Amino acid sequence: MPVMNIIQAVNDALHLEMKRDDRVVVMGEDVGRVGGVFRVTQGLWDEFGDDRVIDTPADLRHLRIGLRLHRRAPFAARRRFIS
């Protein structure tokens, strides 16, 4: 088993799951071409494109509900700031 940090592990898991199940989509702020703030989604947009890696505004609740109604499996990337 390769040694990797948590960011690499999540990125690898997302790649594997998106290859396995074409219903899985990733959405969140800057997850597309940028690859997310911590680069967790890096490479996903290049491999899966705009249809499955979606940059969104901060409030994702309605988008997630709509995707579930269309039998998609959304993974919403969220950033939380603690003050």
N, C-alpha and C positions, 0 to 999 in steps of 0.2 A: 504494500500500500504506500503510495507516495506521501511524503510529508508536505503539508501545505497549511497556510494560515486560514482563518475563518473566511476572509474575503475570497480567496482562491477556491475554497471548498464550496461556498454558496454559488460562485460563478460556474464551477464545474457541475454542480447539481442542476442549475438552471439549464445549462447546455444539454445535459443528459435528458432531462424531463421534456424539454422542448423538442428534442429529436424523437423521443418516444411517443409523444402525444401532441398532435398538431392542433389540439384545442387550447393548449396552454399559451397564454399571452402575458407579457410583462409590461407593466405600465407604471409611470411615476414621473416625478420631476427629473429632467435631464438624463433619463435612462437610455435614450436612443443613441444617437451618434456620439454623445459625450461619454456614455458608459457609466453614468452615475457619479456622485460626488466621491465615493470611495472606489470607483471602478468595478463595482460588483457586477454590473451588467456589460462590462467591456466585451466587445466582440459579438454580442447577441444581435445587434442591429445589422452588422455586416453579414451574418449568417442567415438570419430569419426575416429581415426587412421590416418596413413600416407597418405591415399588417399585424405583426406579432410583437413588435417592440415599440411601444407607444409613449411618446412624451405627453404628459398631461398637466393640467393645473393641480394645485395642492389638494383640492377636494375631489376625491375619487369615488365616493359612495354611489352616486347615481350611475356612473360608468360601470362599476363592478356589477351592480344589479342588472343593468342592461345586458352585459356580456353573459351573465349566468342565465338569463332568460333565453339567450341564443345558444345555450349549451357550450359556452366557452369556459375555460378554467383560468380566470385571471389571477396573476400574482402581482400585487400592488406593492411597489417599493415606496416606503415612506421615510421621511426624515423627521425626527422629533428633536426639538431644542429644549433643553431643561435649564431653567434659570434659577 
